[in-house]
């Protein structure tokens, strides 16, 4: 998995573009979120850089060193600072921080670790803090069959559903939770009709 992402991010072009994810951007803007933000599986940094430009203190991680290199390059270009670690989540220093918001943007983890990661991420969010999530839904596999370029994991157990989100994040007040068909236009690898789950939650305890 790490080799695949390093190969993808080694190109000069940004695999998913340099503009932030639209849902992520709109949510940060609408709720005027401030403070520390956690960005798991952040890749080449497009969302981290937007958050930093909004004045948030950014903590990001990924398994790909090439993703980190590209993110820091973009941060330098945009004249912002971000904290970005590489490695397995539970081995990182950022797990000792507490965050005002965490954002899982197409952060699809293998089934054997996803619940552990989600539980830890939820634990790191302060009471009344936010969780923002957008990822491919289980029904996205239908669109993958129609269009092989639709992107996303092909393992249904790595994809999201509305019911699964409720179970994975029980201590969050639901502000928004929906499955939606959208047209993605993010770089080379997100450029097709897609089915996604979107979630905004506020931690209650």
MOMO-V200250 format. One record per backbone hydrogen bond with DSSP energy under -0.5 kcal/mol. CO is the residue of the C=O (numbers start at 1). NH is the residue of the N-H. If there is no record, write none. Layout:
CO/NH
CO/NH
//
This chain:
1/5
2/6
3/7
4/8
5/9
6/10
8/11
13/15
14/17
15/188
15/189
21/25
22/26
23/27
24/28
25/29
26/30
27/31
28/32
28/33
29/32
35/57
36/100
36/101
37/59
38/103
39/42
39/61
42/45
45/49
46/50
47/51
48/52
49/53
50/54
51/56
52/55
56/58
57/37
58/83
59/39
60/85
61/42
62/87
63/65
64/68
65/69
66/70
67/71
68/72
69/73
70/74
71/75
72/76
73/77
74/78
75/79
75/80
76/79
82/84
83/60
85/62
88/91
89/92
92/95
93/96
94/97
99/126
100/130
101/38
102/132
103/105
104/106
104/134
106/108
107/109
110/113
110/114
111/115
113/117
114/118
115/119
116/120
117/121
118/122
119/123
120/124
121/125
122/125
124/99
126/129
129/203
130/102
131/201
132/104
133/199
134/106
135/197
136/160
137/140
138/141
139/142
139/143
140/143
140/144
141/145
142/146
143/147
147/150
148/151
149/191
154/156
155/158
156/159
160/138
161/165
162/166
163/167
164/168
165/169
167/170
169/172
171/204
171/205
173/175
173/202
176/200
178/198
180/182
180/196
182/184
182/194
186/190
190/186
192/184
194/182
194/196
195/137
196/180
197/135
198/178
199/133
200/175
200/176
201/131
202/173
203/128
//
